Amino acid sequence: MTRIKSYRCHEISEDIGSIQLDEIEIADPGPEEIQVRVKACAVNFPDLLMIQDKYQFHPPRPFAPGGEGSGVVAKIGADVTDWREGDAVVFGSRYGGFSEAINMSSQAARPLPQHMDFAQGASYSTAYSTAWVALSHRGQVKEGEWLLVHGATGGVGLAAVDIGKLLGANVIATGGRDDKLAVVKSRGADEVINYTMPDGSLGGFRERVKEITGTGGADVVFDPVGGDVFDETMRCVNFGGRILTIGFTSGRWPEAQVNLVLIKMLSIIGVRAGEIGRRNPELGAKFRQELNELAQSGRITPYVCKGFPLERAVDAMRMLEHRDVVGKCVVTMNDYEFSQAS
């Protein structure tokens, strides 16, 4: 048994500040398990939603939020042959990461990419998996095409900008704040557009997209926003274009105008990267291998804007809740100190 600190949710609450920093005992890893001393854990919206009991997965309470992280293998259970104590790893777990240590299946961990620090290693799996599956496989982005990425200042959106450039696309990125878009521009976006209107609504990008492309609009659209943004997107997509619908962070599910789908011969394509793997494990393994190769080769590097020590995990979630994050933010532990945005 090992005594650790863990920020845990004991009861359903709309207030994410209701979670508590506990001292608990964690058992030694069981057969085919490893125990990881966590160094960094990314903050994602499902962490907030699980506290509020609004996510499709409902972990048993009490639980620690935190679904993807990085750290060092501290203990090895029986029948584990692929890891040694001291190995640096990244891991995926639906919850449990806001803790100084966590037990998991040895298959849930992967080597920390050599060019990434612990904060970056904790931050790439979910966002870049979504972007890679969406753009490379579902959208089949081709070199020289115009890619419009909405919500580009968030973790998934910024990953889509990176993947789009990797695939050779010309990238137009939208977001709601000029200071955040400046980071996106510095990360390789060819053009950026602030789509916040004077009344606070989102829109006003249609004519600018057409002007930039010099054609009927974007060839491919990556849209995690939905709502009014999707509605306007329908009018700045090129003939034969593909709209990838990732989510609805605006809070409204849009309805496609079928007359425009017909006239422009558009394809509207849903993307659920995780669900593909659950329904087709062989294809999911292929996607994970491709992403792992990209990460290990140094071709992708997530942007992490800020780190918070475990004692300030609520502040990290508040930053995400208030949409002040550019790319990703992380919770750090065990003497690992986040130094600067990277």
N, C-alpha and C positions, 0 to 999 in steps of 0.2 A: 504493500500500500504506500502511496505517496500523497502528501498533503499539498494541495494547490489552491490558488485563487481562481474563481470562476464567476463571471457576471451572468446571473441566471434569471430567467423569467419564471415567477411562481404562480401567477394568475393572469387571466385575460384582462387587458387594459388598453384603452385607446391611447393612453399616455405611455410612450416608450421609456420615459424616465422612471417607470415603476419597477424596472429590473433592479436586482440587488447584487452587490459584490459579496460573494460567499467564500468561506474557506471550507473546502470539502476534501474527502479522501478519495483517491482514484486507485482502483485495483490494478495489479499487474496485468499486462496484456495476456489474453487467452491464446489458445492454439490458432495459428495462422493470423495472428494479430501483431501489430507493433504499437508502441507508445511513442508519440511524438511530443517533444518539448516545443511548444508553439513559439515562433518568433514574430510572425505577423499574420493577421487575418483580415481579409477584405470585408468591406461593409457593402451590402447589397439590399435592395428594396425588400426581397423576401424576408430578411431579418426583421424588418419593421412590421411587415404584415403578419408574421407568425406570432409576434407579441400580441397583436391585436386580434388574432384568430381569424384573419381575413385571407390567408393563403390556402391553396388547395391541399397542402400537406400540413397535418396538425401533430406536431411532436408531443410526446408525453411531458407533462410539467412536473417538476421544474426542469427547464432545459436552458442551455447557453446558446444564444444566437451565434451566427458565424458559420457559413457553409463552404468557404474555400480559404485555404491558408498555406503557410509554409513553416518549416521548422527543422529540427534535428532529431533523428531517431535516438531515443533514450533507452528503450528496452525492447527486447524481441521475445515474442512468444514461441511456443513449441511449433515445430514444422515450418518455420520461416527460414528460407534459404536465400532469398533475393535481396535482403537488406542486412546491414551491419550497424552496430551502434556508432553514432557519429555521422552517418550519412545525412546530407542535406536534401530535403524533399519538399515537394508541393503536394497538397492533398485536397480532395473534394469530399465533403461530408454535408449532409443536409443541415446539420446544426452541430453545436458543440465547440466551435472555434474560438469563442471569446473566453478562453481558458488557458492556463499556463501549460496544460498538457491534455492530450486526448488520445484514447485508444481507438484503433480502427483496423479494418482488414488490411493486410499487407498489400492487397491489390488496389487499394484506394489511393496509394501514394505513387508519385513519379519523381525521378531525379530533378532537383532544382537546376534549371538551365544555367550553364556556367556564366553567361554574360549578365544574368539577372541577380539583383540583390533580393533579400527576403521579402521586402515590400512589393517589388515587381512580381516576384514569383507567386505571391499570394493573390495577384490581381488579374492574371491573364486568362485563366481557364474558361470561366463562364462567358465573359464578354467576347473573347476572341473565337470561342467555339461557335457562338451565335453568328458572328460576322462572317466567319469562314464558311459555314454551312450555307448561310443565306446567299452570299455573293459568288462563291466558287461553284456551288452545286445547284442550289435552287434557282438563283438568278443567272448563272453562267455568264458572268461579266467577261467581256472581251477587251483586249487591249485597244485603246483609243476611244472607247465608248465614254459617254458622259454619264457619270454616276452622281445622283443627288442624294445626300445623306441628311436626313432630318434628325434633330436632337443630337447633333454631332458633338456637343460639349460633354455629354454623359459617357459613362464607361463603355456601353455597347456602341454608341454612336462614334466615339473616337476610335474604337477598334475597327469599325467599318471604314472609317477614313484610311486607317493604316492598311487594311486588307485591300481596299479599293486601289490604292496606289501600288501595292505589291502586285496586283493583277494587271497593272498598266492602264487603269482608267483615269480619266480626267475627273477630278472630284470637286463638286460644289457642296459646301457644308452649311447647314443652317443651325441657328441657335438663338437664344433669347437675350444674350448679353454680350456687348462688344469686348469686354475684358476677357471673357471666356473664349470667345471666337478668335481672339488674338493668339491664344495657345493652340487652337486647332490649326490656324494658319501656319504657325511655326512648326507644326507637326507634319506639314506636307499638303494640306488642302490647297487646291489651285485657286479657288474663290470661296469667300464666306459671305453669308447673308444673315443679317439680324432680322428675324421674322416677328419680333414683338411690335405690335401696332400701338399707336398713341393711347388707345383705350384699354390696353393690356391684353387684347386678344392676339391670336397668332395668325399670321397671313402676310399678304403683300409681297410675295416672292415670285409670283407667276411671270410677270413681264421681265423681271431681272434674269430669271433662269433662261428664258427664250433669248434674251439679249446675249447672255454669256455663251450659250451653245451655238447661236447663229442658225439654229434649225427650229424644229417644232418643239424642242425641249429636251429633257433628259431621256436617255435610253433605258436607264435602270434607276429605280428609286428605292432607297432603304428607309422604311418608315416605322419607327417605334412609337410615334406620337398619336396618329389617328385624328379623329375629330375634324376641326376646320382645316387643319393642315392637309389631311388626306383629300378633303373636298377640293381644295385649290390645286393640289398635286395632279388631280385628274385632268386639269387644263394646261399643264405644262410638261406633259409626257409626250415624247416623240411617237410617231407612227410605229406600231409594233413593239412599243415599250413594255417593260416589266415592272410592276409595282410589288415590292416585297413588304408584306405587312408583318411586323414583328411584335407589335403590342399597341396599347392605347393609353399612354401616359397622360394624355390630355383629359382623360376621364370619360370620353364619349366614343362609342363604337360608330364608325362612319358607315354610310350606305353608298355603295358604288352606283354611279349613274350608268346603267347598262347601255344607253344610247352612245355614250362616249367609248365604252368598251368595244362596242360593235364598230363604230365609225373609225376609231384609231387602231382597231385590232389589238387591243391591250391584253396583257396577261396579268391577273392579280393573283399573287402566289403567297400562301401562308407559310410561315417559318416557325417551327418548334424543334430546335436542334436536339434537345434532350429527348423529346418524344420519338424522334426518328430512331434513336438508339434503343429505346425501350421496345419499340415495335419490330425493329430489325437489328438485333445485336451485332450481326456481322458488319452491317453498314456503319453502325455507330462506332465500332472498333476501328474501322477504316478512317473515319473522320478524326477520331482521337489520335491515331497514329500520324495522320497528316499534320494536325496541329502540333503534336509533340515534335515532329521534325522541323517545323517552322520555328518553334521556340528554341530548340536546342541549337539550331544553326544561326541564331541571332537575327533572323529576318523579321521578327516582331518584338517590340518592347513596349509594354504598357506604360502609360503616364500616370503617376501617382502624385496627387497634389498635396497631400497632407497626411501625417501620422499622429495618432493619439495613443498615449499609454493606456493600459487596460483600465486603470482607475477612471479614465475619461471616455470610456466606451460610449456612454450616452451622448456626449458631445459629438462624437464621430457620427452617430446615427442622426443627431439633430442637423448636422451639416448636410447630410444626404436628404433628409426630410425637407429642409428649406431650399434645396436645389442649389446649394453653393459649391458643390463638388465639380471639379473639372477632371474628367477621367475617373479615377478611383481615389478613395481614401482608405486608410487601414488603421486597425488597432494593433499595437505592438506590445510585446511581452518579453520577459526573461532577459533583461539587460540589452535588448536590441533597440536601438534608438534611431528613429527615422530622422534623417538629416535635412534633406531638401527635396523639392519637387524634381521628379526624374521621369 
